[in-house]
Amino acid sequence: MTIRHRSWVGAALGLALPLVTAASASAVDSIKLPSLDGTLLATDIYHKNDEPRPVVVVRTPYGKEGFAEWGATVEAGGNFVLVTQDWRGTGASEGAEHESWSHNADDGRALVDFIKTKPWSNGHVSMTGGSALGIAQYVTLPGADLSLGAFSPVFSTGDLLRYGWFQGGVVHMDPSSAFGPSGLRTVLEQPDTGTWPTWEEYIESPIWATQYLVNDAQAASVNAVGLHRGGFFDLFGQGMLDSFRRIQTSGGEGAKGRQKIVMGVWSHGGKDSTVGELTFPASATMDASPYNDLAAKWLTGASTGDWSAWDAAAPVHVYVMGPAGAATGPGNTWRSYAAWPPPSTAVPQYFSASGGLPAEVPDAGEASFVSDPSDPCPSIGGNNLIEAAGPYDQRTVVESRPDVVVFTSPPSPEAVEIVGRISADIWISTDVPDVDIVVRMTDVYPDNRSMLMAQGIQRARYRDGVCPAPLEPGVPTRIRVDMFSTALVLAQGHAMRVIVSASAAPLYAVNPQNGESFIDEKEPTQSATIKVLVGGATPSALVLPVVSRDGVPLPGNTSPEWAEQPVEPCGTGAGGSTSASAGAGGGDGNGDGGPGSGAGGLGAALGLGESDGDGDGGCGCRASAPNRMSPWAVACVILAVSRRRKLPKRAASLAAQASSRCGLTSARRLEWRAR
């Protein structure tokens, strides 16, 4: 991960003193501080003398020496004590490479405990930094000593489970490539198999129980005031919005209702008005944003405990993008909100067989393409960490390819303001057991540039959560794709475009489409004919959070419900069928865990009637009546029997699905009970 420590630390601390060299200041105290397990962590303490002062902490995997100049400034001014520390396994600290990730919480809290005992601390401790340095803050906060009263993360997240190395059940190669399969498995505290973990293995890691997932329970033990800064084109943008909202609404005393966030046009580490191939007005820069003013208020509170000016400020500040290059007009301004996301109306833009995006459900039809894993659709721009990020013209690299389908609206007759989280419901049918669905949303300028503004990916087998559910050939199935959040005005004369493909390389690992998780030389990949179904009973659509039209709020605006992808390990969470045939088994086909969900077309295929799937972890393995086996339970039996005899093709297909839904152990137990 790349960061720009000095600009972030300077902004967060509000340092206005002239920069001096480390050599001109008094010597820094360099110590080896033992963590809870005795591992010695290299730590530098910059302080003018032992008079008690507020303490600012930076924990980094990139070398604490990078902060020596800022430390010298702190020493010279004497207003703060700066403590910097190398993560374990990095810099001068002991420990193995990547081991730091599994000990970050304990190491951070041990440092806070050490600081509170020192004569040079006045009891006001804060943390700051960006990227991995921000992640170190989020992971330290839950359960930390109350002396840690403030934090200021930049371009980071407290939820690496959903917004880290995977997205939509697919390995996000942009951050993952820096670790490699072995490094990532070390982070996850899993045996090194030399291969990437699957989505199931990823979420089964023990680290999520205590670290890198600020859920409601963890947020309740956070007691620090937070200033969060992120960008809509950053890898961690949505994750920062989620972490802010979680702590703002569920935080402990001192944290709940006392968080602020500034979200700009920026990509990872950015602060200027140019992102990707677009340059917005100067108002989009960090210096023109509310951030510096909030940082000054944060600094006052962090150093004195007086948060009165901070508490009076609005909690959410977002740059609403308008047409790039337009000094005036709709958008291109900062807006403040009382909460995130702001009130809006969910407005679907339906796909039509003619390639349009009508406001009403069109007649039934389809648009198809062939996906070949050996020639994946490329990616350019988006929400990235290292790869080129931001809005890029998709016409040449993406839209011109035969393995995509494109839907475009007419030029808008009015300015449409879209603020919040975007999603897409893509109905497909295909001839393979698994595909990825990639959805890109672009702003089409009057000169025909098609600028990427949002995108998302979803692996079909994980469409209902973590329990894998292979696709049934030819069965219409809904894939919901999370495209994260944006703040955008679609200006008059601009059009909206949606591009659907089955890959986006090298940003995401390519699906082999043969039922396996990754491309393997031992198993040939499989080309797939993918039909995007539109209209009628399969209304594929892009769903937009519309705030206003021509500046007039929509009358039906309400605060959107907060929906997160279920991430419970397979067998513990709720799931539901999203196939159009779900009704045959008593399900409603909405993927919402309704009656019969989990049975779907299997119930009809086996002639077993209705099953509600309750209590089965979303796998449909428990029947609604005590003396009957559910369809998936029967399929599990089929699976067990299939290991000893050849089955008809249909039964073998059901057994394969049962293998992933119920597991072989369950299948053997159910086979024994059925005798």
N, C-alpha and C positions, 0 to 999 in steps of 0.2 A: 504494500500500500504506500502510495506517495503522499506526503504532507508538506505543508509550508509552515513549520512551527512558528517562526518569528512573527509573521504577520498576524497569525491567530492569537498568540500569546499577547502581543502588544495591544490588539483590539480588545481582547477580553479583560486585560488588566487596566486598560485606559492609561497606560504609561505615557506621560507627556514630557518626562525629563530627557535631556540630551543623552544620546547613547555614548557610553564610555567603554573602554576596553577592559577586559578582565584584569590585565596587568596593572592598571592604574587604581584598582580597588583593593581592599584588604583581602587576605587569602580566604578561599572558600573552605568550609569544613567538609572534607570528604570522608565518609565512613562506610563501613560494611554493616548494614543493619540486618539482624537475623529476623526472618519471618517466623510464622507459627511453627513450621516444621524444622527450623534451624538453618534453612538455606540463607546464605548471606547475599543481600541485595545492595548493589552499589548506589549510594545516596549522596548527593551534594546539598549542602545547606548554605544559602547566601543570606547573611544578616550582618548589619553594621556593628551591633553589639548585643548584649543580652537583655536589653530592655524589651519588655513584652510588646509585640506587634501582631497584626493579623498575618496569617500564613497562607500562601498560595502554593498548591501542590500540582506538579506535573509528573505523571508517570508515563514513560515512553519506551517503545521497543526500538527506537531509531538512534539512540545514543544521547545521553543527558548532556554531553559536551556541547550539543547544538544550542543549548540555552545559556551558555556561559556569558555571552554579552548581555543578555537580559538580566542574568543574575548580578552582573557587575553594576548595572543600572539600579537594581533594587538596593544593592549595598550602598551605593553612592547616595541615593536619596534617603534611605533609611525608613521609608514609609511601610515597607512590607518585609517579610521574610519569604524567600522563595526556596522551596524544597523540590529538587528534581531527583528522579529515581529511574534506573534502568530496570525494565521488566526482567524477571528471572529468565535465564537462558539467552539474554541479549546483553550487549555492551560489556561492562565489567562485572555484571552480576553472575552468580553461580546458577547452575541448573542447565537442563538439556534444551535444545532448540525446540520451539513450539510448546514446551512444557508450561510456559508462562500462561497460556490461555486457560488451562484448567486450574490455575492457582491465583488468577488475577484478583478475585474477590477477597480472598484471605490476605494476599499481599498488600492490597490497597488499604484494607481496614487496619492491618497491623501497623502500617505507616501512620495512619491517623491517630491510632492509640499511642504511638511513640511521641508524636508531636504534642499532644495535649499535656504531656508531663514535663515539657521543657520550659525553662524560664523565659525564653524568647518568644513564646506563644501567648497571645492574650485571650485565647479561647475561641477565636473566630478563624476557622479553617475553611478554605474553599479549594475547589479543583477547577482546572481549565485545560484546554487543548482540543485539537481537532483530529478527525479520522480515528485511528486506533487509540489516540490519547483521549478522545471523547468516549469511546467504548469503555476504556478503563474507568471513567467516571461513573457511567451508568452501572457497571458491574459492582463498583465499590459501595454505592449508595444504600441499597437495602440492608438494614440492620447495622449500619455504621454508627459510630459514636456520635452523639448529638452535637459535638463540637464541629462536625462537618456540616456547616449550615448553608453552603452555597456551592453551585457548580455551574459551569459554562461550557457545554459541549458544542462542537462545530463539526458539521458534516459527518455525523455518526448516528448510532442508534443503540437503544437498549434491547433490541429484539433481533438477534442474529439468527434465530430459528427461522423466521419468515423472510428476513431481508438480508441474509448473509450469503452463504455459499450456494444456496438453492433458491429457485423461484418457480412457483407452480409445479413443484415436483421434479424440476430439471436442474442439473448442475449448471450454475452460473459461472462460466469459465473465466470471466474477467477477474473476479477476486480469487477464484480457486486456483488459477494457474500459478499464482505466486507461492502456493503451498505444495502443489502436487498431491497425488493420491496419498502418499505415505504421510506427508505433513498434515494433511487434513484429518486423516485417521488418528494421528497423534493428538491433535487438538480435541477430537471427539472422544478420546480415551478408548479407542477401539484397536483391536489387533491389526497389524499392518499386513494386508493381503496383497498389496501392490496394485489394487484397483480402487477406483472411485467408490465411495459408499452410495448405496441406493437411497432414495428418499425415506424408505422405512428405516434403514439403518441409521440414517442421519438423525431422525427425530427420536430414535431409541437411545441416543447418547446420554450418559448420566449427567453431562454438564448442564443440560437444560433444567434440571431439578433445582439448581442453586444459582446459575449464572446465565447471563446473556439473554434472558427472557424476562423483561419487566412486565409481569402479569399483574392482576389485581392484588394478589397476595403479597408479591414483592413490593408493589407500589405503596401499599399500606405501611410498609416499614421504611419508606423514604421520608426524610424530614428536612430536606434541603430545598432552598429556593433556586430555581433553574432558569438560565437564559440560554435558549437553544437557537442555533442558526443553521439553516440548511438550504438546499436548492432543489428545485423541481427536476433538474436533470442530473442529480447526484444519485449514485447507487443506493445511498441510505436515506434519500429524501422521504419516501413514504414511511420508512422505519422511524425516522425522527419525528414525523407528525404523530405516529402511533404512540411513541414513547412520551412525547409531550402530553398528549391527550390522556394517556393512562395515569400519569403522575398528577396532572391537573385535576382530574376527576376522582381518583382513588387514592391519592397520596396521603401520607400521615400528617400529623400536626407540623406545621411549618412548611409543608410542600403543597398540600391540596389548595387549589385556587391561587397559587403564588408562582405559577410558571408563566414564562413569556416565550414566544417563538417568532422568529423572523425568517420567512421563506421567500427567496428571490429566484431569479431566472438562472441561477448559477449551476454549474456542474461541480464536481468534487474539487474543493480547494479554490473555487472561483470567487471573485469579488467585483469583476468588471461587468460592463453591459453587453459584451460580446460573448455569445455561447454558441458553439457549433458554427453554422454558416449564417447566423442572424446577429445583427447588432441592434439592440434596443436603445432607446434614448438614454442620456446620461442619468436620468432619474432611476435607472435600474441598478446602478452601482451600489456597493456596500456603503460608501461614504454618503450617498444621498438617501440611504435607507434610515429607518428608525433605530438601527442597531447601535450606533455609537451613543446615542442619547440613552438608550436602555442600558448599555454597558456601564455608563457613568453612574446610573441609578443602582445598578447591580453592585458596582464597586463600593459605593457608599454603604449599602446594606451589608455587604460581605465583610467590610472592615470595621463597622461600628455597631451593627445590629439594628440600625435605624432603617426600616424598609418603607417608611411612609410615602416617599416619592415613588418608589417602585410599585407599591400596591395601588397607587392612583392611575397607573398606566394601563392601557388596554392589553389583553393577553396575547392576541393574535395579530400579526402584521404580515401581509402577503402582497407581493407585487403581481398585479393582474396584467398579463401580457396583452398588448394590442399589436397592430401591424408593425413589424420591424422597420425602422427608418422613418417612422412617422412621429414628428415631434409633438403633434397634438392629435386629437381624435379619441375614439373609444379605447379604453384600456390604457396601458403604459402609465400606470399610477399605483401608488401604495394604498392599500385599503386595510382598515383595522376592523376586527370582529371580536365579539364577546366570547366566541367559542369556535372550535374547529370540529367538523366542517360547518360553514355557515348555512343558514336555511336555504333550501333550493327545492326544485321540483325535478323528479326523475323523468326525463324526456327521452323516449326511445326513438332512434333513427333506424327504421327497418331496412333490411336488404331486399332488393328486388332482383328477379332473374335478368332484367335488362341492365343491371349494374348501377341502379340508382339507390338513393337513401330516402325513401318517402316517409312521411310522418304517420301514415296509416298502414296497417298490415296489408300487404299486396296479395295477389293471387299466388297460390303455391307454385313453386318452381325450384330450380337448382342451378348452381354454377360449379363446375368441377375442374380439378387440376390433378396432375400426377406428381407425386413427391418421390424423389429418388435420393436416399441417404448418401449415395456416393457423389452427388452433385447438389449439396444443400443450398438453399436460398441464403445469400449473404446478409450480413447486418451492417448498418452504417448509422451511427449516432444512437441516441437514446439515453437511458439512465445508467451511466457507467462509472467505473472507478478509474481504470487505466486506459481503456480503449477510448477513441474519440467519442465525446459525449455531446448531447444537445441536439438541436434541430438541424437535420441534414436533408437535402433534397433527395427524395426516394425514387425519382423517375428512372434514372439510368441504371442504378445498381439493383433496385428491387422491382419496381413496377413493370419494367420491360421484360421480365422473365416469364417463361411459360408456366412455372410452378407456383403462381399466385392468382388470386382472383381479387378484383378491385371494384369497389362501390363508391360512387361519387354523388354528392347532392348538387342541386342547382346553386348558382351563386346566391348567397343570402341577401334577402331584400332589407334586412335590418341587422343591427349589431346585437349579437347574442352573447351574453356573459356566462361563462361556464366555470364554476368554482367548486371543487370538491373531488370526490373519487369517481373514476370512470370504470365501467365494466362492459363486457360484451357477452351476449349469449349467442353462441355459435352452434347451430344444429348441423350435425354431419352424419353421413353414413360412409362406410369405407369397407375395403375387402381385407384388411389386416387387423391383428389383435390390438395394436396400439399405435397412436400417432401423437405428435405434439401439434397444438394449434397456437400459432403466433398471430396476434392482431396488432396492427399499427394504425394509429389515427394521425392524419396529417391536415394541416391548414393549407389549402390550395390558394395561392395568391393570384391576382388578376393576370400576372405574366406567366401563369401555369406552373410556377415552382410548387412542389409538393413537400412541405416542410414537416418533418416528423415532430409531433408534439406529445405523444403518449404511446406506449406500447406495453404488451404483456404476453405471457406464454403460459400454457397449461398442458401438462401431460395427461392424455385422455384417461389412462388407467387410474389416475388419482383425482378424477373429477369430483368424486364424492368424499374426498378426504384421503387418509393415509392407506386404508385397506385397498389394495389394487383390485380393479374391476376391469378385466380385458373387454374390449369391444366385441360385440357380436356382429359378424359380417352382415352388411346390408340393413342393420337395424338403426333407425334414426335415433340419435343420441345428442343430448344437449351438453356442450362444454362451456362452462362459465369461466371467462378470462378476466382476471383482475388487472387493470391497466394503471393502477395507482392514481394519484391526485394531480390536478393541474389548476391553474388560475389563468384563464384565457378569454379574450373577447374575439369571437369570430366576426370580423368586421363586415360591413355591408360590401357586397361584391366579391367576398371570399367564399370558397366552397369547403365543405367537409369531405374528407375521403377516408375510407377504411380499406386496408390491405390485409388479406388473410393468406397465410402460408403455413407450412408445416415445419419450418426450420428458420434459424437466424444465426448463422455461423460467421465468425467464431465466438460470438457472444455466449451462446448456449451449446451444451453438448448435444450432438445430433442423435435423434432417436433412430435406432436401426430398423424399427417398424416390423420386427419379427417376433416380438414378445419379450425380447431381452431388454435389459436396462441400458446397455452401452454397446457400441460397435465393437465386435470382437472378430479377429481374423479367423477364429474357428467356426463361427456361425455367419453365413452369408446374410447381408442386409436384404430387405424386401421393399420393392417399390410399391407405392400405394396409390390407388385412385380414390381421391377424397371428394365427395360431393358436399358442397355447402348448401344446405336446404333452406329455402326462403319461403315466407308467406304461409298462409293456411294454418295448419296445426303445428308447423315448425318455423315460427317467426324469428329467424336470426336477426339480431339487432345490436346496435351500439347504444348504451344507456348513458345519457349525459346529465350531470347535475346542473341544471340551468337556473341561474339566479335572476336574470332580468333580460328583457328584450328592449332595445333602444333606451336603456336606462330605467325602465319601469319594472319593478319587481313582479314576478309572477304571483298571482293571487293565491295559488295553492302551496306556496313555499312552506316547508316544514323542516325541522332539523332532521337530517338523514339518520337512519339507524346505523349503528356501527357494526358492520359484518366483517368478521375475520375468517380466514381459511381455517377449518378445523385441523389441528395438528396433534391430536392425541394418538399415541401408538396404536397400531391396528389391534382391534379387539377390545378397546376401552371407550371409543367415541361413537357418536351417532352418525349414521350415513343414510343414503337414500338413492334409489335408482333414478337416473336421468334419461332412461331410454323411453322412446315413444310407446314401447310395448308394455311399459310398467303397469298400465291399467289392466292388462290381462291377468296380472297376478294380484289385483286389488290395490296397487299403488296408484298415486296420483300423477306420477311422472314429473313432479316438480323438483325433485332432488332435495326435498326439505324434510326427509325422514317421516313423511306422512304414512297413513295406514297402507300397508302392503309394500312400502318401500324396502328395497333389498331383495324382494322376490322377483318383481318385474316379469319379463317374458318367460323366465324359467318356470314360474308357477303354471302358466298356461301350457308350456311345452310338456310338463310332466303330468298335467291334469290333476293338480293337487289343490286347486282353488286358492283361497285367500290366506295370507299370512301377514301378520303385522310387524314382524321383525323385531319386536321389542326385546330389549335386554341382551341382544346378541352382539353388541359392539358394532352395529352397522353392517354385519355380515349376513344377516337374515338366517342364522343357524338355529333359531329357536321358534317353534311353531306357536300359533295363537292358542291352540287347544292342547291340553297336557298329554293327550293320548295320540297326538299326531306329530310327525316330523315335518319341519318346514321344508320348502323346496331346496334351500341351500344345504340343509342337513342331509337330504337324500342325495344331493350332488356330492357331498363329502363322502358318503358311502360309496357312490360310484367311483370316486377318486381312489379310495382304498382298494376296491375290487379291481380297478383298472391296472393296478400294479402287478396283478397276477394273471390277467387274461386280456385278450384283445376285445375292445369295445367298438360298437358302431360309431361312426363319425360324430353324430350328434351327441351321444353320451360322452365321448372322449372330449368334445368341446366343453360340455358342462363340467366335466371333471377337472379340466384345466382351470376353469374359472373358480371352481370350488377350492382348488389348491391354493390360490392366492387369497381367497376370501376367508376360508376357514382353517387352513393349515393342515398338514398331514397328520399331526397328533390328534386334532379333533376328528379327522376323518376316521382314523383307526378306532377311536373311542366310540364313535357313532356306529361304525360297522359292527363292533362287538355288541352294542345295545340293540341293534336291529336283528340279531340272530334269533 
